[in-house]
Amino acid sequence: MSAPPRIGLVSLGCPKATVDSERILTRLRAEGYAISPDYAGADAVIVNTCGFLDSARAESLDAIGEALRENGRVIVTGCLGAERAVIEAAHPAVLAITGPQQYEDVMAAVHDAVPPAADPFTDLIPAGAVRLTPRHYAWLKISEGCNHKCRFCIIPSMRGPLSSRPAGAVLREAERLVDSGVRELLVISQDTSAYGVDLKHATSDWRGTPVRAHLTDLARELGQLGAWVRLHYVYPYPHVDALIPLMAEGTVLPYLDIPFQHADPDTLRRMARPAAAEKTLDRIAAWRAICPDLAIRSTFIVGFPGETEAAFQTLLDWLDEAQLDRVGCFKYENVTGARANALPDHVAEAVKEERWHRFMERAQAISAARLAAKVGQRLEVIVDTVDADAATCRSKADAPEIDGKLFIDEGHQGLAPGDIVTVTVDAAGDYDLWGKP
């Protein structure tokens, strides 16, 4: 029997793109293709691109060029694939170009480039899902697209309007993941709070019971599967308040990833974002009164066109009051096709750089103080990796790859990835903790 054809894959971009890559790999394996870990062993290479920022577009074009140099037979998909002319101008030798979530078109391109090998012994055997994350956690995408019109963002033009999955389908996938050994479900979409709006929150069957396509209902059901449930990209709509009691009672993790982006009302209006920063502070205080362990992470943009020094100081003052646990910050950059490019009063690069450093210094100080307050506490943590020196873990306040770690450097023998253990925190740094079982 001849060896199966081999396909390589380069996956760029956000966790939503990672889920797309996992689905492509699963389809490839189900159709009898082998997955190549390198260019040399691949009969063709798929590059799943990102196109959100101009820097990401450049990275994607570089990755396509590298794949062409190292292999020569390249299929492009993902967000940058929505801009066919850009890719064709830079790399006319690619075999095919498809946009994000176009799994059928990707597979058709693979079939044209590398026909699948027929194998009567395996063709009828269903393949298990291929994942690009460690075995103990997985991204769970509940919807695609976005209905917001933020001036700095081109996601709606690349991925389309909001398109939610039925609740029953999401829950069946989550159950399969948990049955396969997943201990933590990372719920993602472009706008998690809007889940089900396009479906008018229609119900679908789950274990013989109708479940609404609504974030609160979905979170409650996911919390019954026996895994940690972490919510990402949650906009602070009013119904988010109903999630906090679920966190207080332990149904889902006490963790909210909310993309606030800024706090100055005028800047938020220019961004075309919700501008009720004061009300947001009141809601954060109310959430923490209900769930004191709540961890809030967010991302912000400094140097948006028209951001004055006074507006930036408003952001710093807001950050002092909000006391967010985990914070990321980006310097504004133009994105091809974004409406923000045409705004007046763009901020000089040197000013953006200086503000970014000031912001990160303030956020680091807040993080260090909040972590220092955890010394002496007992926390539940999930183990990510173990080596001779330590077990690298995460608390309920830490998402993989973007937040801090908790290190166990004594008594970690016998621990394994995916274990959930209780530790006593005995030291804290700016972003990380140390503890003992």
MOUR-V996085 format. One record per residue. N is the residue number from 1. PHI is phi in degrees with one decimal (NA if undefined). OMEGA is omega as a letter, one per 20 degrees, with the letter a starting at -180 (none if undefined). BURIAL is # if it has 9 or more other C-alpha atoms within 8 Angstrom, else .. Layout:
# MOUR-V996085
n:N phi:PHI omega:OMEGA burial:BURIAL
n:N phi:PHI omega:OMEGA burial:BURIAL
This chain:
# MOUR-V996085
n:1 phi:NA omega:a burial:.
n:2 phi:-72.2 omega:r burial:.
n:3 phi:-68.0 omega:r burial:.
n:4 phi:-69.1 omega:r burial:#
n:5 phi:-63.0 omega:a burial:#
n:6 phi:-118.1 omega:r burial:#
n:7 phi:-121.3 omega:r burial:#
n:8 phi:-98.8 omega:r burial:#
n:9 phi:-142.7 omega:r burial:#
n:10 phi:-109.5 omega:a burial:#
n:11 phi:-113.8 omega:r burial:#
n:12 phi:-115.5 omega:r burial:#
n:13 phi:95.1 omega:a burial:#
n:14 phi:-85.3 omega:r burial:.
n:15 phi:-58.2 omega:r burial:.
n:16 phi:-63.1 omega:r burial:#
n:17 phi:-68.9 omega:r burial:#
n:18 phi:-60.1 omega:r burial:#
n:19 phi:-62.2 omega:r burial:#
n:20 phi:-58.6 omega:r burial:#
n:21 phi:-62.7 omega:r burial:#
n:22 phi:-61.7 omega:r burial:#
n:23 phi:-68.2 omega:r burial:#
n:24 phi:-63.0 omega:r burial:#
n:25 phi:-62.1 omega:r burial:#
n:26 phi:-63.6 omega:r burial:#
n:27 phi:-64.3 omega:r burial:#
n:28 phi:-60.0 omega:a burial:#
n:29 phi:-66.4 omega:r burial:#
n:30 phi:-64.4 omega:a burial:#
n:31 phi:-95.6 omega:r burial:.
n:32 phi:94.4 omega:r burial:#
n:33 phi:-81.8 omega:r burial:#
n:34 phi:-94.3 omega:a burial:#
n:35 phi:-101.4 omega:a burial:#
n:36 phi:-93.1 omega:r burial:#
n:37 phi:-83.5 omega:a burial:.
n:38 phi:-144.7 omega:a burial:.
n:39 phi:-66.1 omega:a burial:#
n:40 phi:-62.8 omega:a burial:.
n:41 phi:-91.0 omega:a burial:.
n:42 phi:-98.6 omega:r burial:#
n:43 phi:-80.0 omega:r burial:#
n:44 phi:-163.0 omega:a burial:#
n:45 phi:-128.2 omega:r burial:#
n:46 phi:-99.0 omega:r burial:#
n:47 phi:-112.9 omega:r burial:#
n:48 phi:-91.7 omega:a burial:#
n:49 phi:-94.6 omega:r burial:#
n:50 phi:-117.8 omega:r burial:#
n:51 phi:-137.3 omega:a burial:#
n:52 phi:-71.3 omega:r burial:#
n:53 phi:-112.7 omega:r burial:#
n:54 phi:-60.7 omega:r burial:#
n:55 phi:-65.6 omega:r burial:.
n:56 phi:-70.1 omega:r burial:#
n:57 phi:-62.4 omega:r burial:#
n:58 phi:-63.7 omega:r burial:.
n:59 phi:-61.6 omega:r burial:.
n:60 phi:-65.4 omega:r burial:#
n:61 phi:-63.5 omega:r burial:#
n:62 phi:-64.2 omega:a burial:.
n:63 phi:-65.0 omega:r burial:#
n:64 phi:-62.8 omega:r burial:#
n:65 phi:-61.7 omega:r burial:#
n:66 phi:-62.2 omega:r burial:.
n:67 phi:-63.3 omega:r burial:#
n:68 phi:-65.7 omega:r burial:#
n:69 phi:-66.6 omega:a burial:.
n:70 phi:-84.5 omega:a burial:.
n:71 phi:-127.4 omega:r burial:#
n:72 phi:97.5 omega:a burial:.
n:73 phi:-118.3 omega:a burial:#
n:74 phi:-126.8 omega:r burial:#
n:75 phi:-113.9 omega:a burial:#
n:76 phi:-107.0 omega:r burial:#
n:77 phi:-140.0 omega:r burial:#
n:78 phi:95.0 omega:a burial:#
n:79 phi:-62.7 omega:r burial:#
n:80 phi:-67.7 omega:r burial:#
n:81 phi:-61.7 omega:r burial:#
n:82 phi:-69.9 omega:r burial:#
n:83 phi:-112.8 omega:a burial:.
n:84 phi:-54.4 omega:a burial:#
n:85 phi:-62.5 omega:r burial:.
n:86 phi:-63.4 omega:a burial:.
n:87 phi:-69.4 omega:a burial:#
n:88 phi:-64.0 omega:r burial:#
n:89 phi:-67.2 omega:a burial:.
n:90 phi:-83.4 omega:a burial:.
n:91 phi:-139.4 omega:a burial:#
n:92 phi:-66.2 omega:a burial:.
n:93 phi:-86.2 omega:a burial:.
n:94 phi:-64.1 omega:a burial:#
n:95 phi:-75.9 omega:a burial:#
n:96 phi:-159.1 omega:r burial:.
n:97 phi:-134.0 omega:r burial:#
n:98 phi:-131.1 omega:r burial:#
n:99 phi:-88.1 omega:a burial:#
n:100 phi:-66.9 omega:r burial:#
n:101 phi:66.0 omega:a burial:.
n:102 phi:-91.4 omega:a burial:#
n:103 phi:-62.4 omega:a burial:.
n:104 phi:-63.3 omega:r burial:.
n:105 phi:-67.2 omega:r burial:.
n:106 phi:-62.1 omega:a burial:#
n:107 phi:-64.9 omega:r burial:#
n:108 phi:-62.6 omega:r burial:.
n:109 phi:-66.2 omega:r burial:#
n:110 phi:-63.5 omega:r burial:#
n:111 phi:-59.4 omega:r burial:#
n:112 phi:-66.7 omega:a burial:.
n:113 phi:-79.3 omega:a burial:#
n:114 phi:-139.5 omega:a burial:#
n:115 phi:-57.5 omega:r burial:.
n:116 phi:-66.7 omega:r burial:#
n:117 phi:-87.4 omega:r burial:.
n:118 phi:-72.1 omega:r burial:.
n:119 phi:-140.3 omega:a burial:.
n:120 phi:-63.1 omega:a burial:.
n:121 phi:-84.2 omega:a burial:.
n:122 phi:-122.2 omega:a burial:.
n:123 phi:-61.0 omega:a burial:#
n:124 phi:-98.2 omega:a burial:.
n:125 phi:-93.9 omega:a burial:.
n:126 phi:-68.4 omega:r burial:.
n:127 phi:-90.4 omega:r burial:.
n:128 phi:-72.0 omega:a burial:.
n:129 phi:-66.4 omega:r burial:.
n:130 phi:-96.7 omega:r burial:.
n:131 phi:-121.9 omega:r burial:.
n:132 phi:-100.1 omega:r burial:.
n:133 phi:-102.3 omega:r burial:.
n:134 phi:-57.7 omega:a burial:.
n:135 phi:-62.8 omega:a burial:#
n:136 phi:-91.4 omega:r burial:#
n:137 phi:-141.2 omega:a burial:#
n:138 phi:-151.9 omega:r burial:#
n:139 phi:-79.8 omega:r burial:#
n:140 phi:-122.3 omega:a burial:#
n:141 phi:-86.6 omega:a burial:#
n:142 phi:-103.1 omega:r burial:#
n:143 phi:-159.6 omega:r burial:#
n:144 phi:-122.5 omega:r burial:#
n:145 phi:70.7 omega:a burial:#
n:146 phi:-159.3 omega:r burial:#
n:147 phi:-97.6 omega:r burial:.
n:148 phi:-74.9 omega:a burial:.
n:149 phi:-123.9 omega:a burial:.
n:150 phi:-57.7 omega:a burial:.
n:151 phi:-69.7 omega:a burial:#
n:152 phi:-92.3 omega:a burial:#
n:153 phi:-118.5 omega:r burial:#
n:154 phi:-119.0 omega:a burial:#
n:155 phi:-55.9 omega:a burial:#
n:156 phi:-58.6 omega:a burial:#
n:157 phi:-73.8 omega:r burial:.
n:158 phi:-90.1 omega:a burial:#
n:159 phi:-110.0 omega:r burial:#
n:160 phi:83.6 omega:r burial:#
n:161 phi:-73.5 omega:a burial:#
n:162 phi:-55.4 omega:r burial:#
n:163 phi:-140.7 omega:a burial:#
n:164 phi:-89.7 omega:r burial:#
n:165 phi:-85.2 omega:r burial:#
n:166 phi:-58.1 omega:a burial:#
n:167 phi:-59.2 omega:a burial:#
n:168 phi:-61.3 omega:r burial:#
n:169 phi:-66.7 omega:r burial:.
n:170 phi:-62.0 omega:a burial:#
n:171 phi:-68.8 omega:r burial:#
n:172 phi:-66.5 omega:r burial:#
n:173 phi:-63.8 omega:r burial:.
n:174 phi:-61.3 omega:r burial:#
n:175 phi:-64.0 omega:r burial:#
n:176 phi:-62.2 omega:r burial:.
n:177 phi:-63.2 omega:r burial:#
n:178 phi:-63.8 omega:r burial:#
n:179 phi:-63.5 omega:a burial:.
n:180 phi:-85.2 omega:r burial:.
n:181 phi:114.5 omega:r burial:.
n:182 phi:-69.6 omega:r burial:#
n:183 phi:-104.1 omega:a burial:#
n:184 phi:-143.1 omega:r burial:#
n:185 phi:-102.8 omega:a burial:#
n:186 phi:-104.1 omega:a burial:#
n:187 phi:-79.7 omega:a burial:#
n:188 phi:-136.9 omega:r burial:#
n:189 phi:-172.4 omega:r burial:#
n:190 phi:-74.2 omega:r burial:#
n:191 phi:-144.7 omega:a burial:#
n:192 phi:-63.0 omega:a burial:#
n:193 phi:-65.7 omega:a burial:#
n:194 phi:-83.8 omega:a burial:.
n:195 phi:-49.7 omega:r burial:#
n:196 phi:87.8 omega:a burial:#
n:197 phi:-59.5 omega:a burial:#
n:198 phi:-67.6 omega:r burial:#
n:199 phi:-90.0 omega:a burial:.
n:200 phi:54.6 omega:r burial:.
n:201 phi:54.9 omega:r burial:#
n:202 phi:-62.5 omega:r burial:#
n:203 phi:-89.9 omega:r burial:#
n:204 phi:-142.6 omega:a burial:#
n:205 phi:-76.9 omega:r burial:#
n:206 phi:-142.4 omega:a burial:#
n:207 phi:55.3 omega:r burial:.
n:208 phi:81.3 omega:a burial:.
n:209 phi:-123.8 omega:r burial:.
n:210 phi:-72.6 omega:r burial:.
n:211 phi:-124.3 omega:r burial:#
n:212 phi:-69.7 omega:r burial:#
n:213 phi:-80.3 omega:a burial:#
n:214 phi:-144.6 omega:a burial:#
n:215 phi:-58.9 omega:a burial:#
n:216 phi:-62.6 omega:r burial:#
n:217 phi:-64.4 omega:a burial:#
n:218 phi:-64.0 omega:r burial:#
n:219 phi:-61.1 omega:a burial:#
n:220 phi:-62.1 omega:a burial:#
n:221 phi:-72.1 omega:r burial:#
n:222 phi:-60.4 omega:a burial:#
n:223 phi:-67.6 omega:r burial:#
n:224 phi:-91.2 omega:a burial:.
n:225 phi:-86.9 omega:r burial:.
n:226 phi:92.5 omega:r burial:.
n:227 phi:-119.3 omega:r burial:#
n:228 phi:-62.7 omega:r burial:#
n:229 phi:-123.8 omega:a burial:#
n:230 phi:-118.5 omega:a burial:#
n:231 phi:-104.1 omega:r burial:#
n:232 phi:-114.2 omega:r burial:#
n:233 phi:56.8 omega:a burial:#
n:234 phi:-97.9 omega:r burial:#
n:235 phi:-76.9 omega:a burial:#
n:236 phi:-79.7 omega:r burial:#
n:237 phi:-65.1 omega:a burial:.
n:238 phi:-54.9 omega:a burial:.
n:239 phi:-71.2 omega:r burial:.
n:240 phi:-62.8 omega:r burial:#
n:241 phi:-55.7 omega:a burial:.
n:242 phi:-71.8 omega:r burial:.
n:243 phi:-77.0 omega:a burial:#
n:244 phi:-62.9 omega:r burial:#
n:245 phi:-60.0 omega:r burial:#
n:246 phi:-63.8 omega:r burial:#
n:247 phi:-73.3 omega:a burial:#
n:248 phi:-63.4 omega:a burial:#
n:249 phi:-88.6 omega:r burial:.
n:250 phi:88.9 omega:r burial:.
n:251 phi:-68.4 omega:r burial:#
n:252 phi:-126.8 omega:a burial:#
n:253 phi:-64.3 omega:r burial:#
n:254 phi:-77.9 omega:a burial:#
n:255 phi:-150.2 omega:r burial:#
n:256 phi:-128.0 omega:r burial:#
n:257 phi:-103.4 omega:a burial:#
n:258 phi:-118.9 omega:a burial:#
n:259 phi:-80.9 omega:a burial:#
n:260 phi:-67.4 omega:r burial:#
n:261 phi:74.0 omega:r burial:#
n:262 phi:-166.7 omega:r burial:#
n:263 phi:-131.2 omega:r burial:#
n:264 phi:-75.7 omega:a burial:#
n:265 phi:-57.3 omega:a burial:#
n:266 phi:-65.7 omega:r burial:.
n:267 phi:-64.7 omega:r burial:#
n:268 phi:-62.1 omega:r burial:#
n:269 phi:-65.2 omega:r burial:#
n:270 phi:-65.8 omega:r burial:.
n:271 phi:-72.5 omega:a burial:#
n:272 phi:65.4 omega:r burial:#
n:273 phi:-113.2 omega:r burial:.
n:274 phi:-56.3 omega:a burial:.
n:275 phi:-115.4 omega:a burial:#
n:276 phi:-89.0 omega:a burial:.
n:277 phi:-63.2 omega:a burial:#
n:278 phi:-64.5 omega:r burial:.
n:279 phi:-61.9 omega:r burial:.
n:280 phi:-61.8 omega:r burial:#
n:281 phi:-61.2 omega:r burial:#
n:282 phi:-62.5 omega:a burial:.
n:283 phi:-69.3 omega:r burial:.
n:284 phi:-60.0 omega:r burial:#
n:285 phi:-62.1 omega:r burial:.
n:286 phi:-66.8 omega:r burial:.
n:287 phi:-60.9 omega:a burial:#
n:288 phi:-71.1 omega:r burial:#
n:289 phi:-66.5 omega:r burial:.
n:290 phi:-80.1 omega:a burial:#
n:291 phi:-131.4 omega:a burial:#
n:292 phi:-59.9 omega:a burial:.
n:293 phi:-83.1 omega:a burial:.
n:294 phi:-57.1 omega:r burial:#
n:295 phi:-106.3 omega:r burial:#
n:296 phi:-117.3 omega:r burial:#
n:297 phi:-115.9 omega:r burial:#
n:298 phi:-155.4 omega:r burial:#
n:299 phi:-124.8 omega:a burial:#
n:300 phi:-135.8 omega:r burial:#
n:301 phi:-117.4 omega:r burial:#
n:302 phi:-109.4 omega:r burial:#
n:303 phi:80.2 omega:r burial:#
n:304 phi:-63.9 omega:a burial:#
n:305 phi:-50.0 omega:a burial:#
n:306 phi:88.5 omega:r burial:#
n:307 phi:-69.3 omega:r burial:#
n:308 phi:-88.0 omega:r burial:.
n:309 phi:-62.6 omega:r burial:.
n:310 phi:-65.4 omega:r burial:.
n:311 phi:-65.3 omega:r burial:#
n:312 phi:-65.6 omega:r burial:#
n:313 phi:-65.5 omega:r burial:.
n:314 phi:-59.3 omega:r burial:#
n:315 phi:-62.6 omega:r burial:#
n:316 phi:-62.7 omega:r burial:#
n:317 phi:-64.1 omega:r burial:.
n:318 phi:-62.4 omega:r burial:#
n:319 phi:-62.3 omega:r burial:#
n:320 phi:-59.1 omega:a burial:#
n:321 phi:-77.8 omega:a burial:.
n:322 phi:-70.7 omega:r burial:.
n:323 phi:52.0 omega:r burial:.
n:324 phi:-69.0 omega:a burial:#
n:325 phi:-77.7 omega:a burial:#
n:326 phi:-131.3 omega:a burial:#
n:327 phi:-138.1 omega:r burial:#
n:328 phi:-119.5 omega:a burial:#
n:329 phi:-145.0 omega:r burial:#
n:330 phi:-122.1 omega:r burial:#
n:331 phi:-80.5 omega:a burial:#
n:332 phi:-57.4 omega:r burial:#
n:333 phi:-140.6 omega:r burial:.
n:334 phi:-62.4 omega:r burial:#
n:335 phi:-121.4 omega:a burial:#
n:336 phi:-53.8 omega:r burial:.
n:337 phi:95.5 omega:a burial:.
n:338 phi:-83.1 omega:a burial:#
n:339 phi:-70.1 omega:a burial:.
n:340 phi:-64.5 omega:a burial:#
n:341 phi:-58.6 omega:a burial:#
n:342 phi:-88.0 omega:a burial:.
n:343 phi:-68.4 omega:r burial:#
n:344 phi:-78.4 omega:r burial:.
n:345 phi:61.1 omega:r burial:.
n:346 phi:-66.3 omega:a burial:#
n:347 phi:-87.9 omega:a burial:#
n:348 phi:-62.7 omega:a burial:.
n:349 phi:-59.0 omega:a burial:.
n:350 phi:-64.3 omega:r burial:.
n:351 phi:-68.4 omega:r burial:#
n:352 phi:-58.8 omega:a burial:#
n:353 phi:-62.3 omega:a burial:#
n:354 phi:-64.9 omega:r burial:.
n:355 phi:-68.2 omega:r burial:#
n:356 phi:-59.3 omega:a burial:#
n:357 phi:-64.5 omega:r burial:.
n:358 phi:-63.8 omega:r burial:.
n:359 phi:-61.5 omega:a burial:#
n:360 phi:-67.0 omega:r burial:#
n:361 phi:-62.5 omega:r burial:.
n:362 phi:-66.2 omega:a burial:#
n:363 phi:-64.5 omega:r burial:#
n:364 phi:-64.3 omega:r burial:#
n:365 phi:-63.8 omega:r burial:#
n:366 phi:-64.2 omega:r burial:#
n:367 phi:-60.2 omega:a burial:#
n:368 phi:-60.9 omega:a burial:#
n:369 phi:-67.8 omega:a burial:#
n:370 phi:-68.6 omega:r burial:#
n:371 phi:-73.8 omega:r burial:#
n:372 phi:-60.4 omega:r burial:#
n:373 phi:-69.7 omega:r burial:.
n:374 phi:-87.6 omega:r burial:#
n:375 phi:-61.1 omega:a burial:#
n:376 phi:95.4 omega:r burial:.
n:377 phi:-81.0 omega:r burial:.
n:378 phi:-98.9 omega:a burial:.
n:379 phi:-127.6 omega:r burial:#
n:380 phi:-85.0 omega:r burial:#
n:381 phi:-132.0 omega:r burial:#
n:382 phi:-109.8 omega:a burial:#
n:383 phi:-84.1 omega:r burial:#
n:384 phi:-96.0 omega:a burial:#
n:385 phi:-142.6 omega:r burial:#
n:386 phi:-136.5 omega:r burial:#
n:387 phi:-134.6 omega:a burial:.
n:388 phi:-64.4 omega:a burial:.
n:389 phi:-90.2 omega:a burial:.
n:390 phi:-167.6 omega:r burial:#
n:391 phi:-102.5 omega:r burial:#
n:392 phi:-95.9 omega:a burial:#
n:393 phi:-128.1 omega:r burial:#
n:394 phi:-134.9 omega:r burial:#
n:395 phi:-84.4 omega:r burial:#
n:396 phi:-64.4 omega:a burial:#
n:397 phi:-89.1 omega:a burial:#
n:398 phi:-129.7 omega:r burial:#
n:399 phi:-84.9 omega:a burial:#
n:400 phi:-65.4 omega:r burial:.
n:401 phi:75.9 omega:a burial:.
n:402 phi:-118.6 omega:a burial:.
n:403 phi:-111.1 omega:a burial:#
n:404 phi:-81.2 omega:a burial:#
n:405 phi:-126.2 omega:r burial:#
n:406 phi:-124.1 omega:a burial:#
n:407 phi:-105.7 omega:r burial:#
n:408 phi:-108.6 omega:a burial:#
n:409 phi:-108.1 omega:r burial:#
n:410 phi:-137.9 omega:r burial:.
n:411 phi:73.1 omega:a burial:.
n:412 phi:-92.4 omega:r burial:#
n:413 phi:-60.6 omega:a burial:.
n:414 phi:93.7 omega:r burial:.
n:415 phi:-78.9 omega:a burial:#
n:416 phi:-140.3 omega:r burial:#
n:417 phi:-54.4 omega:a burial:#
n:418 phi:96.9 omega:r burial:#
n:419 phi:-65.2 omega:r burial:.
n:420 phi:-113.7 omega:a burial:.
n:421 phi:-131.3 omega:r burial:#
n:422 phi:-99.5 omega:a burial:#
n:423 phi:-125.8 omega:r burial:#
n:424 phi:-102.5 omega:a burial:#
n:425 phi:-75.3 omega:a burial:#
n:426 phi:-120.7 omega:r burial:#
n:427 phi:-160.4 omega:a burial:#
n:428 phi:-140.9 omega:r burial:#
n:429 phi:-114.8 omega:a burial:#
n:430 phi:-69.8 omega:a burial:#
n:431 phi:-130.5 omega:a burial:#
n:432 phi:-123.8 omega:r burial:#
n:433 phi:-123.4 omega:r burial:#
n:434 phi:-128.4 omega:a burial:#
n:435 phi:-158.7 omega:r burial:#
n:436 phi:-125.7 omega:r burial:#
n:437 phi:-59.3 omega:none burial:#
